[in-house]
Amino acid sequence: MVVLIVRCFVSFSAWLAIMFLLQERDISVL
């Protein structure tokens, strides 16, 4: 159960990092 929560947190953090980098580079993909 803990592993599932950790995986979700890691994937969410990675998504936030990607969105932040895209905004920094002024690239609108979505």
The 8 nearest C-alpha neighbors of each residue, nearest first, counted from 0:
[[1, 3, 2, 4, 5, 6, 7, 8],
 [0, 2, 4, 3, 5, 6, 7, 8],
 [3, 1, 5, 0, 4, 6, 7, 8],
 [2, 4, 6, 0, 1, 5, 7, 8],
 [5, 3, 7, 1, 6, 2, 8, 0],
 [6, 4, 8, 2, 3, 7, 9, 1],
 [5, 7, 9, 3, 8, 4, 10, 2],
 [6, 8, 4, 10, 5, 9, 11, 3],
 [9, 7, 5, 11, 6, 10, 12, 4],
 [10, 8, 12, 6, 11, 7, 5, 13],
 [9, 11, 13, 7, 12, 8, 6, 14],
 [12, 10, 14, 8, 13, 9, 7, 15],
 [13, 11, 9, 15, 14, 10, 8, 16],
 [12, 14, 16, 10, 11, 15, 9, 17],
 [15, 13, 11, 17, 12, 16, 10, 18],
 [16, 14, 18, 12, 17, 13, 19, 11],
 [15, 17, 13, 19, 14, 18, 12, 20],
 [18, 16, 20, 14, 19, 15, 21, 13],
 [17, 19, 21, 15, 16, 20, 22, 14],
 [20, 18, 16, 22, 17, 21, 15, 23],
 [19, 21, 23, 17, 22, 18, 16, 24],
 [22, 20, 18, 24, 26, 23, 19, 25],
 [23, 21, 25, 19, 24, 20, 26, 18],
 [22, 24, 20, 21, 25, 19, 26, 18],
 [23, 25, 21, 22, 26, 20, 19, 27],
 [26, 24, 22, 23, 21, 27, 20, 28],
 [27, 25, 21, 24, 22, 28, 23, 20],
 [26, 28, 29, 25, 21, 22, 24, 18],
 [29, 27, 26, 21, 18, 25, 22, 17],
 [28, 27, 26, 18, 21, 22, 17, 25]]
